[in-house]
Amino acid sequence: MKKTLHIDEQLLHDARSASGARTDTEAVRLGLEALVRRGAYERLRALRGAEPTARNTPRRRERGSSARRSAA
């Protein structure tokens, strides 16, 4: 999609340098992706402690879990 944007040249130059982007388009895309990730992080962070009855659930299986043993 094409858009016409007015972006400060120095800001764009700094963004390209900081991100290692090869083109202006890549620098803008990387910046927008970072902004979206930060917004998602902030929303997730805001939920911290929002569910008082939630249990601590393990996120990863331990090595040698029972699921592997039963498949063998």
C-alpha positions as CSV (number, residue, x, y, z in Angstrom):
1,M,0.0,0.0,0.0
2,K,1.4,3.4,-0.9
3,K,1.0,6.4,1.5
4,T,2.4,9.9,1.5
5,L,3.9,10.8,4.8
6,H,5.7,13.8,6.1
7,I,8.6,12.6,8.2
8,D,11.5,14.6,9.6
9,E,14.6,13.7,7.5
10,Q,16.9,13.6,10.5
11,L,14.4,11.3,12.4
12,L,14.2,8.9,9.5
13,H,18.0,8.9,9.2
14,D,18.4,8.2,12.9
15,A,15.8,5.4,12.7
16,R,17.6,3.8,9.7
17,S,20.9,4.0,11.6
18,A,19.5,2.6,14.9
19,S,17.6,-0.2,13.2
20,G,20.1,-1.2,10.5
21,A,17.4,-0.7,7.9
22,R,18.6,-0.5,4.3
23,T,15.7,1.5,3.1
24,D,13.3,4.2,4.3
25,T,10.4,1.8,3.9
26,E,12.1,-0.8,6.0
27,A,12.9,1.7,8.7
28,V,9.2,2.8,8.8
29,R,8.0,-0.8,8.9
30,L,10.4,-1.8,11.7
31,G,9.3,1.3,13.7
32,L,5.6,0.5,13.3
33,E,6.2,-3.1,14.2
34,A,8.0,-2.0,17.4
35,L,5.2,0.4,18.2
36,V,2.6,-2.4,17.9
37,R,4.7,-4.8,20.0
38,R,5.1,-2.1,22.7
39,G,1.3,-1.5,22.7
40,A,0.7,-5.3,23.1
41,Y,3.2,-5.4,25.9
42,E,1.6,-2.5,27.7
43,R,-1.8,-4.0,27.5
44,L,-0.5,-7.3,28.8
45,R,1.3,-5.5,31.6
46,A,-1.9,-3.7,32.6
47,L,-3.5,-7.1,33.2
48,R,-1.0,-8.0,35.8
49,G,-2.8,-9.1,38.9
50,A,-6.2,-8.5,37.2
51,E,-7.5,-12.0,37.9
52,P,-7.1,-12.7,41.6
53,T,-8.4,-16.3,41.4
54,A,-5.9,-17.3,38.6
55,R,-3.6,-20.2,39.3
56,N,0.1,-20.2,38.5
57,T,0.2,-22.5,35.4
58,P,3.5,-24.0,34.2
59,R,4.3,-22.8,30.7
60,R,6.7,-25.5,29.6
61,R,7.0,-29.2,29.9
62,E,9.9,-30.5,31.9
63,R,12.3,-32.9,30.1
64,G,11.2,-36.4,30.2
65,S,7.5,-35.5,30.8
66,S,4.9,-38.2,31.0
67,A,3.6,-37.4,27.5
68,R,6.9,-38.4,26.0
69,R,7.1,-41.5,28.1
70,S,3.7,-42.8,27.1
71,A,4.5,-42.2,23.4
72,A,7.6,-44.3,23.5
